C-alpha cells in the first residue's frame, strides 16, 4: 500500500516543461527574482481577478470575472485546480474556508 501511495505522489508531482532543451516549470514558484509576467496568460488573468476582488474570493467568483460558465461544475473544477496550483507555488493563499486571496 505504501508503495502505491509513493507512486501516486510521484506521478502527481509537477513535471517540468522543456524550453530551449532545459527543464522549466510552467508555473514557477514565487521567488523575488520571478516576475508575474513569467506566468502563462491564463494564470496572469486569474491573479488579476483575485486582486481586483474586495477581499477573499471563492473559485466561483473568479470564474464569473473570467467569463467561465460557473453553473457547470466541469468548467469550474479546472479553474479551482489552477487556483490551487497558484497556492502551491506561492502566488496565492487559500484560507481554511476555501476562499483564495493574494499573498502579502
N, C-alpha and C positions, 0 to 999 in steps of 0.2 A: 504494500500500500504506500509506504513512504517513497519508494522508487517512482511509483506512478505520479505522486504529488510533485516530486522533484522534476520529473519530465514535463509535467503540465506547467510548472512555474518557468522552466527554461524556455518552453515554447511560447509563453505569454510575455516574455521579456521583450523590450523594444529592440527591434532589429534595425541596424543602421542601413541607410541607403548608400548608393555609390555616386560620388561626384568627382570627376577627374581621376577615377581609379582609386580614390580614397574613401574609406567608410565614414559617413557622417550621419548623424541622427536627423531625421526630417523635422522633428520638433525638439530643438536643443534645450538643454537645461538652462534655466535662467541664471546667468552669472553677470558680473559687472561688464565684461567685455562682449556680451551677446546683446545685440540690439533687437528690438521688437520687429524691425523690418526684415530680420533674418527668418521670421516665421512665414509659412505659406500664407497666401492671401486669405484663405478661409479662416485661419486661426487669428489673423490680424483683425478681421471683421468681428469675430467672437469677442476678442478682448475689448474692442471698441464698444460693442453692445453692452458688455458688463460695466465698463467705465461710465457710460452715459446714464446708467440707471442711478436713481437717487439713493440706493442702498443695495444690500444683498439681493440677488435675484435667483429665481428658480430657472431650470432649463427651459421650461415652457415660455417664460417671459423673454429669454434670449431668442428663442425660436420665433416669437412674434415679431421682434425687432428685425430679425434677419429674413423674414418672409417665409418661414418654414410652416407647413400645414401642421399645426400643433394638435389638431384633433385626431391625427393618425399617429398612433404610437410608433409605428415602423419608421416614421420620419423624425420623430423626436429622439429616439434612442441613439442614433448615430451622433446627434448633437450632444447629448449627455456624455457619450463616450469621449468626444473631443474636449468637452469641458473638464472631465476627469483627467484626461491626458495633460491638459494645461496645468491642472493642480499637481499632478505627479512630477512635472518638470519645473515647478516653482513659479509659474506665471500667475496663477490664481490661487485662492484659498477656498476650501469647501468647509462650510460651517456644519456643526452637528445636525442641524435641522435640514440639511440637503441643499441649502442655498449657496450660491457662489458669489465671491467678492474679489476685488483686486487685492494684491499684496501691497503692503505699505512700504 
